[in-house]
Amino acid sequence: MKKPVLVVMAAGMGSRYGGLKQIDPVGSHGEVIVDYSIYDALRAGFDKVVFVIKKEIEEDFYEVIGRRMEKLAKVDYAFQRLDDLPAGYTVPEGRTKPWGTAQAIYSIRGVVDAPFAVINADDYYGPHAFQLIYDQLASLPEGGDVLPFCMVGYRLKNTLTEYGHVARGVCSVDDGGILREVTEHTHIEKTADGARFTEDGGETWTALDPETVVSMNLWGFTPGLLEEIGARFPAFLDQTLKTDPIKGEYQLPTVVNALLQEGKASVRVLTSPDKWCGVTYKEDKPAVMEAIAEKHRSAGKAKPF
């Protein structure tokens, strides 16, 4: 089994932050969130990082992040392009955004041929999560008819913000720790006694147990996933070009759910006790800075590198 690779989805960084150079530091020495994630990943055993970015931000990304990372690990790049489509398909008029997280991961074909973990560049997952997923990926069996995937799940209560609603993938997990299904909820709010979600703009609400396991897009896959994404891409486009050609997205959890329902994959859920941190709202930043500082004080280290 080849050594696991860390894949960092960063193609949305330029648009989300209004330009890569405007990424807010969260560390006392100017570090951004992905610095801490990669630090934790390297300590867990990863030694190769593949960044999925847009070609338009390549130069800025290299200056802000890539140059430093090359001193610490093997680094490669994959580019998520709007026109990276199956043969016979073209970009619809008016479409300006790429096609979602499944297409982002599909862009690593030809760059990654080993088991790989997937993270978001702007989420901080905690050291325990990276150790869990590295150990799982490093011990995957060779071959087999069912693709052996994994994911790190978090308790919902450890992923909520005080300042607004969030989107989370709520996981259904069997007694053996195997994922049954991920259901995306785009409007979850913290409440005094837990959490709740709405599907109709707040007309009605459904309570959620704060101990519910949710996905924060920390997945572990084998290269067989890339073949499945490619094989399913035309069907997604056939439907989306009819219904939502400008904004429709080919999402990673959708592919995983389909593979689960078809019996083609099994996903082991590794539940982390860590608190997820992210700057969903600007008011979240001080809490993220303090959480990261505390983790590194506990580790006896002032900065990641």
C-alpha positions in Angstrom: 0.0 0.0 0.0 1.4 3.4 -1.0 1.8 6.1 1.6 -1.3 8.3 2.1 -1.4 11.8 0.6 -3.1 14.9 1.9 -5.3 16.7 -0.6 -6.3 20.3 0.3 -9.3 21.8 -1.5 -8.4 25.5 -1.9 -9.9 26.4 -5.3 -12.5 28.6 -3.6 -10.0 30.7 -1.6 -9.7 33.6 -3.9 -13.5 34.1 -4.3 -14.3 33.6 -0.6 -11.7 35.9 0.7 -11.9 38.6 -2.0 -8.3 37.7 -3.1 -5.8 35.3 -1.7 -3.6 38.0 -0.2 -6.5 39.1 2.0 -6.6 35.8 3.9 -6.7 36.8 7.6 -4.0 35.4 9.8 -5.1 33.5 12.8 -1.7 32.8 14.4 0.5 35.2 16.3 3.2 34.9 13.7 0.9 35.5 10.7 -0.1 31.9 10.1 -3.4 31.1 8.3 -5.6 28.1 9.2 -4.2 25.7 6.6 -0.7 26.1 8.1 -2.0 24.5 11.3 -3.8 21.7 9.4 -0.7 20.8 7.5 1.4 20.9 10.6 -0.9 18.4 12.3 -1.0 16.3 9.1 2.8 16.1 8.9 3.0 15.1 12.6 0.5 12.3 11.9 2.6 10.8 9.1 1.7 12.5 5.8 4.6 13.7 3.8 3.0 14.8 0.5 0.4 17.5 0.0 -1.6 18.2 -3.1 -3.3 21.6 -3.3 -6.4 21.8 -5.5 -6.6 25.4 -6.7 -7.7 27.6 -9.6 -5.1 28.4 -12.2 -5.9 32.1 -11.7 -4.6 32.1 -8.2 -1.5 29.9 -8.7 1.0 32.7 -8.4 -0.5 34.3 -5.3 -1.1 30.9 -3.7 2.5 29.9 -4.2 3.8 33.1 -2.6 1.4 33.0 0.4 1.4 29.3 1.1 3.1 27.0 -1.4 6.7 28.3 -1.1 6.8 27.7 2.6 5.2 24.2 2.3 7.8 23.0 -0.2 10.4 23.2 2.6 8.4 20.8 4.7 6.8 18.3 2.4 6.5 17.1 -1.1 4.0 19.5 -2.8 2.0 19.1 -6.0 -0.9 21.0 -7.5 -4.1 20.1 -9.3 -6.2 22.8 -11.0 -10.0 22.9 -10.9 -11.1 24.3 -14.2 -14.5 25.3 -15.4 -14.0 23.5 -18.7 -12.7 20.2 -17.2 -15.7 18.3 -18.4 -16.3 14.8 -20.0 -15.9 14.5 -23.8 -18.9 16.0 -25.6 -19.8 18.6 -23.0 -19.2 22.3 -23.0 -19.5 25.1 -20.5 -23.0 26.6 -20.6 -23.2 30.3 -21.5 -23.1 32.5 -18.3 -21.5 29.8 -16.1 -18.4 31.2 -14.2 -17.9 28.9 -11.2 -16.5 25.4 -11.2 -18.7 22.4 -10.7 -18.4 21.5 -7.0 -16.3 19.4 -4.7 -16.6 16.2 -6.7 -15.1 17.9 -9.7 -12.4 19.4 -7.5 -11.3 16.0 -6.3 -11.6 14.6 -9.9 -8.9 17.1 -10.9 -6.3 15.2 -8.9 -6.4 12.2 -11.3 -2.9 11.8 -12.8 -1.4 13.5 -9.7 -2.5 11.1 -6.9 -2.3 7.3 -7.2 -2.4 6.4 -3.5 -4.9 6.5 -0.6 -5.7 10.2 0.2 -7.3 12.3 2.8 -9.3 15.4 1.7 -9.7 18.6 3.7 -10.9 22.1 3.2 -8.2 24.8 3.3 -10.2 27.1 5.6 -11.2 24.6 8.3 -9.1 23.6 11.3 -9.7 20.0 12.2 -7.4 19.4 15.2 -4.4 17.0 15.6 -6.4 13.9 16.7 -8.5 13.9 13.5 -5.4 13.8 11.3 -3.9 10.9 13.3 -7.1 9.0 13.1 -7.4 9.3 9.3 -3.7 8.7 8.6 -3.7 5.5 10.6 -6.8 4.3 8.9 -5.6 5.0 5.4 -2.2 3.5 6.1 -3.8 0.2 7.1 -6.4 -0.2 4.3 -6.5 -3.7 2.7 -5.3 -4.2 -0.9 -7.9 -5.0 -3.5 -11.5 -6.1 -2.8 -14.8 -5.5 -4.6 -16.0 -2.7 -2.2 -14.1 0.6 -2.0 -12.8 1.0 1.6 -13.3 4.7 2.4 -13.3 6.5 5.8 -14.2 9.9 7.2 -13.6 11.8 10.5 -16.9 12.8 12.0 -17.4 15.4 14.7 -20.1 15.9 17.3 -22.4 18.6 16.1 -22.0 20.6 19.3 -18.3 20.9 18.5 -18.9 22.5 15.1 -21.5 25.2 15.7 -20.9 29.0 15.8 -22.5 31.5 18.1 -23.0 34.0 15.3 -25.3 32.5 12.7 -26.3 29.4 10.8 -24.0 26.7 9.3 -24.2 23.9 6.7 -23.4 20.4 7.9 -23.6 16.9 6.6 -25.6 14.9 9.2 -24.4 11.3 9.3 -26.4 8.2 9.9 -24.0 5.6 11.3 -24.7 1.9 12.2 -23.7 0.2 15.4 -20.5 -1.0 13.8 -19.3 2.5 13.0 -20.1 2.3 9.2 -21.7 5.2 7.5 -25.2 4.6 6.1 -25.9 8.1 4.7 -24.9 11.8 4.8 -27.8 14.3 4.6 -26.8 17.9 3.9 -28.6 20.5 5.9 -27.7 24.1 4.8 -29.3 26.0 7.8 -28.4 24.7 11.2 -28.5 27.0 14.2 -27.2 26.6 17.8 -30.0 26.8 20.5 -29.9 27.0 24.3 -30.4 23.2 24.6 -28.8 21.9 21.4 -29.4 22.7 17.7 -32.1 22.9 15.1 -32.4 23.0 11.3 -34.9 24.4 8.8 -35.6 23.4 5.2 -38.1 26.2 4.5 -36.4 29.5 5.5 -37.4 29.3 9.1 -41.1 28.5 8.7 -40.6 25.2 10.5 -37.7 23.8 12.6 -36.5 20.3 13.5 -34.4 19.7 16.6 -31.0 18.0 16.3 -29.2 16.1 19.1 -26.0 18.0 19.8 -24.2 14.6 20.0 -25.1 13.9 16.4 -22.1 13.0 14.2 -21.6 15.4 11.3 -19.2 15.5 8.4 -16.8 18.4 8.0 -15.3 17.2 4.7 -12.4 15.3 6.3 -12.6 12.2 4.1 -10.3 9.3 3.3 -10.5 7.7 -0.1 -8.7 5.3 -2.4 -8.0 6.1 -6.1 -11.0 4.1 -7.1 -13.2 7.1 -6.1 -11.7 9.1 -9.0 -12.9 6.5 -11.5 -16.4 6.6 -10.0 -16.6 10.4 -10.1 -15.6 10.4 -13.8 -18.1 7.7 -14.7 -21.0 9.5 -13.0 -20.1 13.0 -14.2 -22.1 12.8 -17.5 -25.3 11.8 -15.7 -24.9 14.8 -13.4 -24.3 17.1 -16.3 -27.3 15.8 -18.2 -29.6 16.6 -15.3 -27.9 19.9 -14.2 -27.7 21.4 -17.6 -31.5 21.2 -17.8 -32.3 22.3 -14.2 -29.5 24.6 -12.9 -26.8 25.2 -15.5 -25.4 28.3 -13.9 -25.1 27.2 -10.3 -25.6 23.4 -10.1 -22.7 21.6 -8.3 -21.4 18.1 -8.4 -20.8 17.4 -4.7 -18.6 14.8 -3.1 -21.2 13.6 -0.5 -23.6 12.9 -3.4 -21.1 10.6 -5.0 -20.3 8.9 -1.7 -24.0 8.4 -0.9 -24.7 6.9 -4.3 -21.8 4.4 -3.9 -23.1 3.5 -0.4 -26.6 2.8 -1.7 -25.2 0.7 -4.5 -23.0 -1.3 -2.2 -19.9 -0.2 -4.1 -18.2 1.5 -1.1 -18.0 1.2 2.7 -17.2 4.3 4.8 -15.8 3.8 8.3 -16.6 6.7 10.6 -13.8 7.8 12.9 -15.3 10.1 15.5 -13.0 12.9 16.8 -13.3 14.5 20.2 -11.6 17.7 18.7 -13.5 20.9 18.3 -13.7 22.0 14.7 -12.7 25.6 14.1 -13.5 27.8 11.1 -14.2 31.4 10.3 -17.8 31.2 9.0 -18.5 34.7 10.2 -16.0 37.5 11.0 -17.0 37.3 14.6 -15.7 33.7 14.8 -12.1 34.8 14.3 -11.2 35.6 17.9 -12.5 32.3 19.1 -10.5 30.5 16.4 -7.3 32.3 17.2 -7.7 31.4 20.9 -8.5 27.8 20.2 -5.4 27.4 18.0 -3.2 29.2 20.5 -4.4 26.9 23.3 -3.7 23.8 21.3 -0.2 24.9 20.6 0.4 26.0 24.1 -0.6 22.6 25.2 1.9 21.1 22.7 4.6 23.5 24.0 5.0 25.1 20.6 4.3 28.8 19.8 3.9 28.4 16.0 3.4 25.5 13.6 6.7 25.7 11.7 
